[in-house]
Amino acid sequence: MSAPRTPQEALAFFTRLNPSGIKLGLERVREALEALGHPEQRYPALHVAGTNGKGSTCAFTAAALQAAGHHVGLYTSPHLVRINERIRVDGEDISDEDFGRAILEVLERYPSAVTEPMTYFEFGTVVALWHFARVGVDVAVLETGLGGRLDATTAASPVVTAITPVSFDHMEYLGHTLGAIAGEKAGILKPGIPCVVSRQEPEALEAIARKAGALGVPLWVEGRDFVGEPHPDGTLSYRGPSWSLEGLAVSLRGPHQRQNAAVALACLEALHAHGVAVPLEAARAGLASARWPGRLEEVAGQPPVLLDGAHNPAGVEVLLASLRALYPDRRIHLVFGVVGDKDRGPMMRALFPKCASVQLTPLDTPRSLAPAAYVDEARALCADVAAWSDLDSALAAARRKAGQGDVVLCTGSLFLVGMVKARLV
């Protein structure tokens, strides 16, 4: 692969890296950051791991930090439509020009990334950490990609870490027990750096606490050190070690978002205690203004189309609870696509019997599972199932079947959410 010379060529270089490639380990990332003069050490960071809810938690926290007047970097993955979504400053996606220039600057200082290409996620993480330093952010919020211990983002230098709910996902990389998976997530812990931990299953909490004890990490555990109490009117009360807030409006939809909001508030309280000032009113404003696309996102119309990125069994259970709360007694017509390495069985068994019809679609990724490969499984769970060769046909079929008051739901993968958003939003 030849070295790019212009910002446009730099973006093309990045997109040619394999988006589905996974290589766990920090050696190349640390080597690159050293060649760049350690940009990750020029600003304080919050580093968030977990199976579900980590993106929403990052979105709440970044919005509150921005409301507090900070210049805020936010790094998340995956993107839905454009890769630029992964790197944001003060709520704005990085521009193509800035993205391309940042890539050129990284390659100039670390040319071995051309001769021995890094993975897509490794390189994107290095570019993000460099860009945040070059634009002078006051604080960065970083979401892990996969796991924690060997995730590229773990090369950063956080002042606070957080672990959102841990459940079963990516077992081929992280382990086949909840304790093993939680242990990998707890790999983001740094000696003496406080960690905010959401409510967990006992096995997961035990693994996190064991790692924290070995490193001298103070834990802020939901239910013990902080509490978020949801109210019937949809607001939230929060009580932490020093903060107490009542009547909090939460912008993101679904009952589970109130837990994510409480975890975000604990992260903000911990950041405030470690030198990143966050007035209480800024925390309140952040919860009320955060946006996180593709999570219970409704595209208005007749019928309405609901986009949700649930892609593992725990995510589907949260989605079902949200459907009961937000769309009670409404028939659901499902458009479903899944990647081949996901544990689809529990997702399908939980979701498909609740749906009036199911349209199976392929995804725009080499990891996609062909609908024909699991259509018989689907038909055992729902009476009205069709397998399609393209998303447009699947989406059109679901919309045709939906009557007055029905909802079209697109879920199973964030790849699918991105594909639908590119068409409808």
Helices and strands as residue ranges (DSSP letters): H 7-16, H 27-35, G 39-41, E 45-49, H 54-67, E 72-75, G 83-86, E 87-89, E 92-93, H 96-109, H 112-115, H 120-134, E 139-143, G 152-155, E 160-163, H 171-174, H 178-185, G 186-188, E 195-197, H 202-215, E 219-221, E 227-230, E 236-239, E 244-248, H 256-273, H 280-289, E 297-299, E 305-307, H 313-326, E 332-336, H 344-351, G 352-354, E 357-360, G 371-373, H 375-379, E 385-387, H 391-401, E 407-411, H 414-424
